[in-house]
């Protein structure tokens, strides 16, 4: 996502109790849900309308972990009739990582996004260079 990102703000409609993870999430997704939701609730930035993005983020993280296990078991390189090639899970893992990164930024789960929400200048922003 390019351009100016929307500012995360404390919401009067913020969720105050942890909702259960959706039953459709894989085990790794539910684990991630339980890991990040308490932080989002504490910062009062999670609302009902964010739950879809949160679910998508947790699904992407589950995909990252699933493909990581597959790659660990089978290796990054596989044999093919044309010779060695990258395991198909490598490409899938990269797509999951990119999705997770984007949703994490939207939800304020990255250090940069948290700094921006707190109103601090982004890393590397130095008035001496202006």
WORAZI-V448558 format. One record per residue. N is the residue number from 0. RES is the residue in one letter. BURIAL is 1 if it has 9 or more other C-alpha atoms within 8 Angstrom, else 0. Layout:
# WORAZI-V448558
n: (N & N)
res: (RES & RES)
burial: (BURIAL & BURIAL)
This chain:
# WORAZI-V448558
n: (0 & 1 & 2 & 3 & 4 & 5 & 6 & 7 & 8 & 9 & 10 & 11 & 12 & 13 & 14 & 15 & 16 & 17 & 18 & 19 & 20 & 21 & 22 & 23 & 24 & 25 & 26 & 27 & 28 & 29 & 30 & 31 & 32 & 33 & 34 & 35 & 36 & 37 & 38 & 39 & 40 & 41 & 42 & 43 & 44 & 45 & 46 & 47 & 48 & 49 & 50 & 51 & 52 & 53 & 54 & 55 & 56 & 57 & 58 & 59 & 60 & 61 & 62 & 63 & 64 & 65 & 66 & 67 & 68 & 69 & 70 & 71 & 72 & 73 & 74 & 75 & 76 & 77 & 78 & 79 & 80 & 81 & 82 & 83 & 84 & 85 & 86 & 87 & 88 & 89 & 90 & 91 & 92 & 93 & 94 & 95 & 96 & 97 & 98 & 99 & 100 & 101 & 102 & 103 & 104 & 105 & 106 & 107 & 108 & 109 & 110 & 111 & 112 & 113 & 114 & 115 & 116 & 117 & 118 & 119 & 120 & 121 & 122 & 123 & 124 & 125 & 126 & 127 & 128 & 129)
res: (X & X & X & X & X & X & X & X & X & X & X & X & X & X & X & X & X & X & X & X & X & X & X & X & X & X & X & X & X & X & X & X & X & X & X & X & X & X & X & X & X & X & X & X & X & X & X & X & X & X & X & X & X & X & X & X & X & X & X & X & X & X & X & X & X & X & X & X & X & X & X & X & X & X & X & X & X & X & X & X & X & X & X & X & X & X & X & X & X & X & X & X & X & X & X & X & X & X & X & X & X & X & X & X & X & X & X & X & X & X & X & X & X & X & X & X & X & X & X & X & X & X & X & X & X & X & X & X & X & X)
burial: (0 & 0 & 0 & 0 & 0 & 0 & 0 & 0 & 0 & 0 & 1 & 0 & 0 & 1 & 1 & 0 & 0 & 0 & 0 & 0 & 0 & 0 & 0 & 0 & 1 & 1 & 0 & 1 & 1 & 1 & 0 & 1 & 1 & 1 & 0 & 1 & 1 & 1 & 0 & 1 & 1 & 0 & 0 & 1 & 1 & 1 & 1 & 0 & 0 & 1 & 1 & 0 & 1 & 1 & 1 & 1 & 1 & 1 & 1 & 1 & 1 & 1 & 1 & 1 & 1 & 0 & 1 & 1 & 0 & 1 & 1 & 0 & 0 & 0 & 1 & 1 & 0 & 1 & 0 & 0 & 0 & 0 & 0 & 0 & 0 & 0 & 1 & 0 & 1 & 1 & 0 & 1 & 1 & 1 & 0 & 1 & 1 & 0 & 1 & 1 & 0 & 1 & 1 & 1 & 1 & 0 & 1 & 1 & 1 & 0 & 0 & 1 & 1 & 1 & 1 & 1 & 1 & 0 & 0 & 0 & 0 & 0 & 0 & 0 & 0 & 0 & 0 & 0 & 0 & 0)
